[in-house]
Amino acid sequence: MTDFKDKARAAEAAMRDVFPPTPLLRNAHLSDRFGAEVLLKREDLSPVRSYKLRGAFNAMRKARGEVLFVCASAGNHAQGVAYMCRHFGVQGVIFMPVTTPQQKIQKTRMFGGDAVEIRLTGDYFDDCLKAAQAFCATEGGHFLSPFDDEDVIEGQASVAVEIEQQLGRAPDHLVIPVGGGGLSAGMLSYFGTESQYTFVEPLGGACLRAALQAGRPVALPSVNTFADGAAVARIGERTFERLKGVGLANSLTIQEDRLCLTILEMLNVEGIVLEPAGALSVDALQDLGQGIAGRTVVCITSGGNFDFERLPEVKERAQRYSGIKKYFILRLPQRPGALKDFLGLLGPDDDIARFEYLKKSARNFGSVLIGIETSAPENFQILFSSLDAHGFTYQDITEDEILAQFVI
């Protein structure tokens, strides 16, 4: 432990020649809401808007004899590597999934400039990881793992070093997002038993939880890429070796749609831009409840690389999760006044957000796709009761994932 702490401190000291520490800021809104001293470690304010810069720096400074670095990344590690390739004056080949948000691809190009080549490969992180490793095997180059590397883990632990310096001690409770495990492994290895921990994953990419249940790293059968910064199918071997004793009780999974509420809250209330993975730790506070009351809690806001073209999707998912927006198929009688009858059943706070007539031929009934926004979830019970009472036939498709994806 002491040896690891010394290495992490040395890495943190060396970083100061490249970028300043990220702020550790008390958040009054969250502190008041949860009855705790909630501080945000603002990794979203690093030069590349995520903590990934740290691991890339530490691994590359220890491999200074190399002239070509290769990595695979869903976006944030790529930006860190690109930034450091330019800093160290070396070349990089960066493999990214085809599904990576354009904002992250463009930022990677901006940070790396002529020092990097970007190759878009596969739909998921694990696809481009295999491609990057195959490239190293055939073309050469030093592979920079985004998380499963001792030097990367050591570099990510510099977050803990800064927290200790800024707070003057270890926090009572750390809430840490988990993707491949590099940050969480570094934080746990540095603070040890000085703090309590909550490790947070998106529901569609809970590779740590799967590994804890199996007792070893296992590949998830599928991954939801919405929280792309934490959407990893298999946790690292080295990172899990450090995390295997944390226990399921300290592991949380967050439904992606619920995460959207936190993204919007932090943006609208606090003016803080967080990507989905970066909002995981803040979102988890509501699950910790009274367990953190009166304590000093540090949430790692791990990234702020949010593409604002995704904002309508985030709002849509948040509304659907909170129950104030629903979609349904209405069978509308083909008679004069039928639509007027339906409109008369809407409450004062019910707004039509989508109306699409789906009639295909001359029949007695036509189908209408309707999206309704309202002010409170209970308004839908009133609306549906009215529809039932007036003999309308309808089907709520809001929770039908396949059908909703097709028509919404």
C-alpha positions as CSV (number, residue, x, y, z in Angstrom):
1,M,0.0,0.0,0.0
2,T,2.7,2.5,1.0
3,D,4.7,1.7,-2.3
4,F,1.5,2.3,-4.3
5,K,0.8,5.5,-2.5
6,D,4.3,6.8,-3.2
7,K,4.0,5.9,-6.9
8,A,0.6,7.7,-7.1
9,R,2.0,10.8,-5.4
10,A,5.0,10.8,-7.8
11,A,2.6,10.5,-10.8
12,E,0.4,13.4,-9.4
13,A,3.5,15.6,-8.9
14,A,4.7,14.9,-12.4
15,M,1.3,15.9,-13.9
16,R,1.6,19.4,-12.5
17,D,4.0,20.2,-15.4
18,V,1.1,19.4,-17.8
19,F,-2.2,20.4,-16.2
20,P,-3.4,21.7,-12.8
21,P,-5.4,19.7,-10.2
22,T,-9.1,19.5,-10.8
23,P,-11.3,21.3,-8.2
24,L,-12.9,19.6,-5.3
25,L,-16.1,21.7,-4.7
26,R,-18.8,21.5,-2.1
27,N,-22.2,21.4,-3.8
28,A,-24.8,23.2,-1.7
29,H,-27.8,21.8,-3.7
30,L,-26.8,18.2,-3.2
31,S,-25.6,18.8,0.4
32,D,-28.9,20.2,1.4
33,R,-30.9,17.6,-0.5
34,F,-29.1,14.6,1.2
35,G,-28.2,16.1,4.5
36,A,-24.5,15.5,3.9
37,E,-21.3,17.4,3.0
38,V,-21.4,16.5,-0.7
39,L,-18.3,17.4,-2.6
40,L,-17.8,16.9,-6.4
41,K,-14.3,16.0,-7.7
42,R,-14.7,17.8,-11.0
43,E,-12.8,15.5,-13.4
44,D,-15.1,17.0,-16.1
45,L,-13.0,20.1,-15.8
46,S,-9.7,18.5,-16.8
47,P,-8.1,19.7,-20.1
48,V,-9.9,16.8,-21.9
49,R,-13.0,16.9,-19.7
50,S,-12.3,13.5,-18.1
51,Y,-9.9,11.8,-15.7
52,K,-8.6,9.6,-18.5
53,L,-5.8,12.1,-19.1
54,R,-4.1,10.9,-15.9
55,G,-3.6,7.2,-16.7
56,A,-2.5,8.1,-20.3
57,F,0.1,10.5,-19.0
58,N,1.5,8.1,-16.4
59,A,1.7,5.2,-18.7
60,M,3.3,7.2,-21.5
61,R,5.8,8.9,-19.3
62,K,7.1,5.5,-18.2
63,A,7.4,4.3,-21.8
64,R,9.3,7.3,-23.2
65,G,11.4,5.2,-25.5
66,E,8.4,4.3,-27.5
67,V,7.6,6.2,-30.7
68,L,4.2,4.7,-31.5
69,F,1.3,4.3,-29.1
70,V,-1.9,2.5,-29.8
71,C,-5.2,2.6,-27.9
72,A,-8.8,1.6,-28.0
73,S,-11.4,3.9,-26.5
74,A,-15.1,4.9,-26.5
75,G,-13.9,8.5,-26.4
76,N,-12.4,9.8,-23.2
77,H,-9.3,7.6,-23.1
78,A,-8.8,8.5,-26.8
79,Q,-8.7,12.2,-25.9
80,G,-6.3,11.6,-23.1
81,V,-3.9,9.6,-25.3
82,A,-4.2,12.2,-28.1
83,Y,-3.5,15.0,-25.8
84,M,-0.4,13.2,-24.4
85,C,0.8,12.2,-27.9
86,R,1.1,15.8,-28.8
87,H,2.6,16.7,-25.4
88,F,5.3,14.0,-25.6
89,G,5.9,14.5,-29.3
90,V,5.1,10.9,-30.3
91,Q,2.6,9.3,-32.7
92,G,-0.6,7.5,-31.9
93,V,-3.1,5.2,-33.6
94,I,-6.5,5.4,-31.9
95,F,-9.2,2.9,-32.4
96,M,-12.8,4.0,-31.6
97,P,-16.2,2.4,-32.1
98,V,-18.2,3.6,-35.1
99,T,-20.9,4.5,-32.6
100,T,-18.8,7.0,-30.7
101,P,-20.5,10.4,-30.5
102,Q,-19.1,12.8,-33.1
103,Q,-18.2,15.3,-30.4
104,K,-15.7,12.9,-28.9
105,I,-14.2,12.0,-32.2
106,Q,-13.8,15.7,-33.1
107,K,-12.2,16.5,-29.8
108,T,-9.8,13.6,-30.1
109,R,-8.7,15.0,-33.5
110,M,-8.3,18.5,-32.0
111,F,-6.2,17.3,-29.1
112,G,-3.9,15.1,-31.2
113,G,-3.6,17.0,-34.4
114,D,-1.0,15.5,-36.7
115,A,0.3,13.3,-33.9
116,V,-2.7,10.8,-34.1
117,E,-4.6,8.7,-36.6
118,I,-8.1,7.7,-35.8
119,R,-9.6,4.4,-36.9
120,L,-13.3,3.8,-36.4
121,T,-13.9,0.1,-35.9
122,G,-16.9,-2.0,-34.7
123,D,-20.0,-1.0,-32.8
124,Y,-18.8,-1.5,-29.3
125,F,-15.7,-0.8,-27.3
126,D,-14.7,-4.4,-27.1
127,D,-14.7,-4.7,-30.9
128,C,-12.2,-1.9,-31.3
129,L,-10.1,-3.2,-28.4
130,K,-9.6,-6.4,-30.4
131,A,-8.7,-4.4,-33.5
132,A,-6.2,-2.3,-31.6
133,Q,-4.5,-5.3,-30.1
134,A,-4.4,-7.1,-33.5
135,F,-2.8,-3.9,-34.9
136,C,-0.1,-4.0,-32.3
137,A,0.6,-7.7,-33.0
138,T,1.0,-7.1,-36.7
139,E,2.2,-3.5,-37.1
140,G,3.9,-2.9,-33.8
141,G,3.3,-0.1,-31.3
142,H,3.0,0.2,-27.5
143,F,-0.6,-0.7,-26.5
144,L,-2.1,1.7,-23.9
145,S,-4.9,0.0,-22.1
146,P,-7.7,2.3,-21.0
147,F,-7.9,0.6,-17.6
148,D,-6.2,-2.8,-17.4
149,D,-2.7,-1.6,-16.8
150,E,-0.8,-1.0,-13.6
151,D,0.7,2.3,-14.8
152,V,-2.8,3.5,-15.8
153,I,-4.3,2.4,-12.5
154,E,-1.5,4.3,-10.7
155,G,-2.1,7.4,-12.8
156,Q,-5.9,7.3,-12.1
157,A,-5.0,7.1,-8.4
158,S,-3.7,10.7,-8.7
159,V,-7.4,11.7,-8.3
160,A,-7.2,10.3,-4.7
161,V,-3.9,12.1,-4.1
162,E,-5.5,15.4,-5.0
163,I,-8.6,14.7,-2.9
164,E,-6.4,14.0,0.1
165,Q,-4.5,17.2,-0.4
166,Q,-7.6,19.3,-1.0
167,L,-9.7,17.8,1.8
168,G,-6.8,17.3,4.2
169,R,-7.8,13.7,4.8
170,A,-9.6,10.8,3.3
171,P,-13.4,11.4,2.8
172,D,-15.9,9.4,4.8
173,H,-17.5,8.0,1.7
174,L,-16.4,7.9,-2.0
175,V,-18.9,7.4,-4.8
176,I,-17.0,6.2,-7.9
177,P,-18.3,5.4,-11.4
178,V,-17.0,2.1,-12.9
179,G,-16.3,1.2,-16.5
180,G,-13.3,-1.1,-16.9
181,G,-12.3,-0.4,-13.3
182,G,-9.1,1.7,-13.6
183,L,-10.3,4.7,-11.6
184,S,-12.0,2.6,-8.9
185,A,-9.0,0.3,-8.6
186,G,-6.7,3.2,-8.2
187,M,-8.9,5.0,-5.6
188,L,-9.4,1.8,-3.6
189,S,-5.7,1.0,-3.6
190,Y,-4.8,4.5,-2.4
191,F,-7.4,5.1,0.3
192,G,-7.8,1.5,1.4
193,T,-10.0,1.2,4.5
194,E,-9.8,4.9,5.3
195,S,-13.0,5.5,3.4
196,Q,-16.3,3.7,2.6
197,Y,-17.1,3.1,-1.1
198,T,-20.0,2.9,-3.5
199,F,-19.1,1.7,-7.0
200,V,-21.6,2.7,-9.5
201,E,-22.3,1.2,-13.0
202,P,-24.9,1.7,-15.7
203,L,-27.4,-1.1,-15.7
204,G,-26.6,-2.0,-19.3
205,G,-22.9,-2.3,-18.6
206,A,-22.5,-3.7,-15.1
207,C,-19.4,-5.7,-15.7
208,L,-18.0,-5.3,-12.1
209,R,-21.3,-6.6,-10.6
210,A,-21.2,-9.5,-13.0
211,A,-17.6,-10.3,-12.0
212,L,-18.4,-10.0,-8.3
213,Q,-21.3,-12.5,-8.7
214,A,-19.1,-14.9,-10.8
215,G,-16.0,-14.5,-8.7
216,R,-14.0,-13.6,-11.9
217,P,-14.2,-11.3,-14.9
218,V,-16.9,-12.4,-17.3
219,A,-18.1,-10.9,-20.5
220,L,-21.6,-9.4,-20.6
221,P,-23.8,-10.9,-23.3
222,S,-24.8,-7.4,-24.5
223,V,-24.0,-3.8,-23.6
224,N,-26.1,-0.6,-23.6
225,T,-23.9,2.1,-25.0
226,F,-25.9,5.1,-23.8
227,A,-23.4,5.7,-20.9
228,D,-20.6,5.1,-23.4
229,G,-17.9,6.2,-20.9
230,A,-18.7,3.2,-18.7
231,A,-20.1,0.8,-21.3
232,V,-17.6,-2.0,-21.0
233,A,-18.5,-5.7,-21.5
234,R,-15.8,-7.2,-19.3
235,I,-13.9,-5.6,-16.4
236,G,-10.1,-5.8,-16.5
237,E,-8.2,-8.7,-15.0
238,R,-5.8,-6.4,-13.1
239,T,-8.5,-4.0,-12.0
240,F,-10.8,-6.8,-10.7
241,E,-7.9,-8.3,-8.8
242,R,-7.9,-5.1,-6.8
243,L,-11.7,-4.8,-6.6
244,K,-12.7,-8.4,-6.0
245,G,-13.2,-7.9,-2.3
246,V,-15.5,-4.9,-2.4
247,G,-18.7,-6.9,-2.0
248,L,-22.0,-6.7,-3.8
249,A,-23.4,-4.5,-1.1
250,N,-21.1,-1.7,-2.2
251,S,-22.0,-2.0,-5.8
252,L,-24.9,-0.1,-7.4
253,T,-26.4,-0.2,-10.9
254,I,-28.3,2.8,-12.3
255,Q,-31.0,2.5,-15.0
256,E,-30.0,4.6,-18.0
257,D,-33.3,6.5,-18.2
258,R,-33.1,7.5,-14.6
259,L,-29.6,8.8,-15.2
260,C,-31.1,11.3,-17.7
261,L,-32.9,13.0,-14.8
262,T,-29.7,13.7,-13.1
263,I,-28.0,14.9,-16.2
264,L,-30.8,17.4,-16.7
265,E,-30.9,18.4,-13.0
266,M,-27.2,19.1,-12.9
267,L,-27.4,21.1,-16.2
268,N,-30.5,23.1,-15.3
269,V,-30.0,23.6,-11.6
270,E,-26.2,23.8,-11.3
271,G,-25.1,24.6,-14.8
272,I,-22.8,21.6,-14.8
273,V,-22.4,19.6,-18.0
274,L,-22.0,15.9,-17.4
275,E,-21.9,13.0,-19.8
276,P,-24.0,10.0,-18.8
277,A,-21.0,8.1,-17.2
278,G,-20.0,11.4,-15.5
279,A,-23.4,11.6,-13.8
280,L,-23.4,8.1,-12.3
281,S,-21.9,9.1,-8.9
282,V,-24.3,12.0,-8.4
283,D,-27.3,9.9,-9.4
284,A,-26.3,7.2,-6.9
285,L,-26.8,9.6,-3.9
286,Q,-30.5,9.0,-3.9
287,D,-29.9,5.3,-3.3
288,L,-27.6,5.9,-0.4
289,G,-30.2,7.9,1.5
290,Q,-29.7,8.1,5.2
291,G,-26.6,6.1,5.0
292,I,-24.6,9.2,4.1
293,A,-26.4,11.8,6.4
294,G,-23.9,13.9,8.2
295,R,-20.9,12.5,6.4
296,T,-18.4,13.9,4.0
297,V,-19.1,12.3,0.6
298,V,-17.0,12.8,-2.5
299,C,-18.6,12.0,-5.8
300,I,-16.3,11.7,-8.8
301,T,-17.8,13.5,-11.8
302,S,-15.7,11.5,-14.2
303,G,-16.5,13.2,-17.5
304,G,-18.2,16.1,-19.2
305,N,-17.9,15.1,-22.9
306,F,-21.6,15.5,-23.6
307,D,-22.7,16.0,-27.2
308,F,-25.6,18.5,-27.0
309,E,-27.2,16.8,-30.1
310,R,-28.2,14.1,-27.6
311,L,-30.1,16.5,-25.3
312,P,-33.5,15.8,-26.9
313,E,-32.9,12.1,-26.3
314,V,-31.9,12.7,-22.7
315,K,-35.0,14.8,-22.1
316,E,-37.2,12.2,-23.8
317,R,-35.8,9.4,-21.7
318,A,-36.0,11.4,-18.5
319,Q,-39.7,12.2,-19.1
320,R,-40.6,8.7,-19.8
321,Y,-38.8,7.4,-16.8
322,S,-40.4,9.9,-14.5
323,G,-43.8,9.0,-15.8
324,I,-44.8,12.4,-17.2
325,K,-44.7,11.3,-20.9
326,K,-46.3,8.3,-22.5
327,Y,-47.0,7.0,-25.9
328,F,-50.0,4.9,-26.8
329,I,-51.9,3.6,-29.9
330,L,-55.5,4.7,-29.9
331,R,-58.1,3.1,-32.1
332,L,-60.2,6.0,-33.3
333,P,-63.7,5.4,-34.7
334,Q,-64.1,6.8,-38.3
335,R,-67.0,9.1,-37.6
336,P,-67.4,12.8,-37.4
337,G,-66.5,14.2,-33.9
338,A,-64.5,11.2,-32.7
339,L,-61.3,13.1,-32.5
340,K,-63.1,16.0,-30.8
341,D,-64.5,13.5,-28.2
342,F,-61.0,12.3,-27.5
343,L,-59.5,15.8,-27.2
344,G,-62.3,16.7,-24.7
345,L,-61.0,14.0,-22.3
346,L,-57.5,15.6,-22.0
347,G,-56.8,17.3,-18.7
348,P,-55.6,20.9,-18.4
349,D,-52.0,19.8,-18.0
350,D,-52.0,17.2,-20.8
351,D,-50.2,18.3,-23.9
352,I,-50.1,16.4,-27.2
353,A,-46.4,15.9,-28.1
354,R,-46.9,13.5,-31.0
355,F,-49.9,12.8,-33.2
356,E,-49.6,10.4,-36.2
357,Y,-52.5,8.9,-38.0
358,L,-51.7,5.3,-39.0
359,K,-54.8,4.4,-41.0
360,K,-53.9,2.2,-44.0
361,S,-57.2,1.7,-45.7
362,A,-60.9,2.6,-45.5
363,R,-62.0,0.9,-42.3
364,N,-64.4,1.7,-39.5
365,F,-61.4,2.4,-37.1
366,G,-58.1,4.0,-37.7
367,S,-55.0,3.8,-35.4
368,V,-53.3,6.9,-34.0
369,L,-49.9,7.1,-32.4
370,I,-50.2,9.6,-29.6
371,G,-47.5,11.1,-27.3
372,I,-48.8,12.9,-24.3
373,E,-46.7,15.1,-21.9
374,T,-48.2,16.1,-18.6
375,S,-47.2,17.7,-15.3
376,A,-47.6,14.6,-13.0
377,P,-47.7,10.8,-13.5
378,E,-51.1,10.5,-11.8
379,N,-52.7,12.5,-14.6
380,F,-52.4,9.5,-16.8
381,Q,-54.5,7.4,-14.5
382,I,-57.2,10.1,-14.8
383,L,-56.9,10.1,-18.6
384,F,-56.9,6.3,-19.0
385,S,-60.0,6.0,-16.7
386,S,-61.8,8.6,-18.9
387,L,-60.8,6.7,-22.1
388,D,-62.1,3.4,-20.5
389,A,-65.3,5.1,-19.4
390,H,-66.0,6.4,-22.9
391,G,-65.2,3.2,-24.7
392,F,-62.0,4.1,-26.4
393,T,-59.6,1.2,-27.2
394,Y,-55.9,2.0,-26.7
395,Q,-52.5,0.3,-25.9
396,D,-49.8,2.0,-23.8
397,I,-46.5,1.3,-25.6
398,T,-44.2,3.4,-23.5
399,E,-42.5,0.4,-21.8
400,D,-42.6,-1.8,-24.9
401,E,-38.9,-1.3,-25.8
402,I,-39.0,-2.8,-29.2
403,L,-42.2,-1.2,-30.4
404,A,-41.3,2.1,-28.8
405,Q,-37.9,2.2,-30.5
406,F,-39.6,1.5,-33.9
407,V,-42.3,4.1,-33.7
408,I,-41.0,6.8,-31.4
